[in-house]
């Protein structure tokens, strides 16, 4: 099952829109969603303070600011072994 991580913070309207996209895709295909509030971790805040929302699929960054269902599904369809070094 694919793991999708959304870096967000309260009151982020772009983040809310991206979360809705992720949840819509989750209704069609199984995924495990992890939501990380950047205010809970100083390292996350330092890294993503001006960049949210940020989306990772299986540990690889796939989007910043905006995400479409097609982009998320394409990222989930990628073969992580083939995308690795030499792949």
C-alpha positions, 0 to 999 in steps of 0.5 A, a space after each residue: 500500500 502506498 504511503 502518502 505524507 502531506 506536510 501542512 499547518 492549520 489555516 493553510 487553504 492550499 493544504 486543505 485543497 491538496 488534502 481533499 485531492 488525496 482523500 478523493 484518490 483514496 476512495 478509488 485506490 488504497 493508500 495510507 495518509 500521514 498528515 504532518 503539521 510543520 508546527 509540531 517539528 522545528 525541522 519540518 518548520 525550517 524546511 517547509 515554512 514557506 513551501 507547504 503543502 508538500 506531498 511525498 509518496 513512498 518517501 519521494 517528494 511529488 508535489 509542492 503547493 498544488 496536486 491533481 488527482 492524475 499527478 498523485 495517481 501517476 506518482 503512486 503508479 511509479 515503480 520505486 525500484 526502477 526510479 532508483 539509482 540506475 533504474 
